[in-house]
């Protein structure tokens, strides 16, 4: 019997071993590919940054789906809403930090 989710004593659903292994393999591949691109240096900087960004985004999605068991079901509405809020705050902080760094770089190195 292979259930998609097994029930624990508290009634919480957890994934099967096959689901965890599948998530682990995908996570390892999403780590190895960018690492290989950086270490080999065979691709351009722009291509490497794009692949790293895509792999990082995919890695977050894999973690949320396979290990946190987040999906679009109505029972997980609050969890999904809080995840969207957290991601938006993280994007806001990262974008703001990059903007501040760029302006600091421009303002501090004007004479050079």
C-alpha positions in Angstrom: 0.0 0.0 0.0 1.5 3.2 -1.1 -0.3 6.3 0.3 0.7 9.7 -0.8 0.6 10.9 2.8 0.8 8.9 6.0 -1.2 10.1 9.1 0.6 10.7 12.4 -0.8 10.5 15.9 -1.8 14.2 15.7 -3.5 13.7 12.3 -0.9 15.7 10.4 -0.1 14.4 6.9 3.5 13.6 6.1 4.9 12.5 2.8 6.0 9.1 1.9 9.7 8.0 1.8 9.6 8.0 -2.0 8.4 11.6 -2.0 11.2 12.6 0.3 13.8 10.8 -1.8 12.5 12.4 -5.0 12.7 15.8 -3.3 16.3 15.1 -2.1 17.4 14.0 -5.6 16.0 17.1 -7.2 17.5 19.3 -4.5 20.9 17.7 -5.1 20.7 18.3 -8.8 19.6 21.9 -8.3 22.8 22.3 -6.2 25.2 20.5 -8.4 24.4 22.2 -11.7 25.1 25.8 -10.5 28.1 24.6 -8.6 29.6 22.9 -11.7 28.9 26.0 -13.8 30.8 28.3 -11.3 33.7 25.9 -10.8 34.2 25.1 -14.4 34.0 28.8 -15.6 33.1 27.6 -19.1 30.0 29.8 -19.3 29.6 33.6 -19.3 29.0 35.4 -16.1 25.5 36.4 -17.2 24.5 32.8 -18.1 25.9 31.6 -14.8 24.0 34.2 -12.8 20.8 33.4 -14.6 21.2 29.6 -14.0 22.0 30.2 -10.3 18.9 32.4 -9.9 16.6 29.9 -11.7 18.1 27.0 -9.7 17.7 28.9 -6.4 14.0 29.7 -7.2 13.4 26.1 -8.2 15.2 24.9 -5.0 12.8 27.0 -2.9 9.8 25.5 -4.7 11.1 22.0 -4.3 11.6 22.5 -0.6 8.1 23.9 -0.1 6.4 21.2 -2.1 8.4 18.0 -1.2 9.4 18.8 2.4 6.9 21.3 3.7 4.0 19.7 1.8 2.6 23.0 0.7 0.1 22.9 -2.1 -2.9 24.9 -3.3 -5.5 23.1 -1.1 -8.0 25.1 0.8 -6.8 23.7 4.2 -3.5 25.4 3.7 -4.8 28.8 2.9 -3.2 30.5 5.8 0.1 28.7 5.3 0.2 29.7 1.7 -0.7 33.3 2.5 2.0 33.5 5.1 4.5 32.0 2.6 3.6 34.6 0.0 4.0 37.4 2.6 7.4 36.1 3.7 8.6 35.8 0.1 7.4 39.3 -0.7 9.2 40.7 2.4 12.4 38.8 1.5 12.3 40.1 -2.1 11.6 43.7 -0.8 14.6 43.5 1.6 17.0 42.0 -1.1 15.9 44.5 -3.7 16.2 47.4 -1.3 19.7 46.2 -0.2 20.9 45.9 -3.8 19.6 49.4 -4.5 21.3 50.8 -1.4 24.6 49.0 -2.3 24.5 50.4 -5.9 23.9 53.9 -4.7 26.6 53.7 -2.1 29.0 52.3 -4.7 28.1 55.2 -7.0 28.3 57.9 -4.4 31.5 56.7 -2.7 33.4 56.1 -5.9 32.5 59.3 -7.8 36.1 60.5 -7.9 37.5 57.3 -9.3 
